[in-house]
Amino acid sequence: MRSPPLAALIALAATPALAACPTSADLADGVYVDFSDGTYVRYQTIQEDVVGEATITPGGEEDFFSGRYRGVFLMIDAGLKDNRPDRESLISFQPAKGEPDWPIVSPTMNWSGTVITQNAEGGFINRFEMSAAVTGQDRVSISGCDYDVDIVKIEEVYENGDGASELHYIREIGIGYVAAAGPVGAPYEFFYVPRYIGLKPPR
């Protein structure tokens, strides 16, 4: 099963409450989120999209990558080289020709279609079926900040496997993260809990 596109964007110590809770206005300069799997992400708006640059520390070894998002939908995924997206590893995700464009996240969102992936030169890599729907709302507390979230269920079916994920979209900021992931039709196997949110790096 291919890792869910957003899973990497999702520390381990308790953090004090913030004096001010980040909002969408803070995305111009950057909002940091630290997750329970040892990943922390810096989210920032670039034009109308959100770019998340992640630092991943599995086993204590750091890795870096960049993702460009439209709501909860990953549009570009790439490793980072010299603080810039690496073209050799870049993969773009977009609805296939004739499919509806990525929708705006809303309580009534219910999207499905074929997605194609391409390399930096526009060469075809793969295609898969995706469905994405808001299944409810919840309220989460991160670093003493309370946010309303839309719960988004995404399912992806590939030629050689499938994957499902539950994303939480924080409306007040305009960012989404994978909260849980696993195979389609089975209990989730992986969970990603945000432990810190703020305007400075967590570590």
Secondary structure, 3 states (H helix, E strand, C coil): CCCCCCHHHCCCCCCCCCCCCCCHHHHHCCEEEEECCCCEEEEEEECCEEEEEEEECHHHCCEEEEEEEECCEEEEEEEEECCEECHHHCEEEEECCCCCCCCCCCCCCEEEEEEEEECCCCCEEEEEEEEEEEEEEEEEEECCEEEEEEEEEEEEEECCEEEEEEEEEECCCCEEEEEEEECCCCCCCEECCEEEEECCCCC
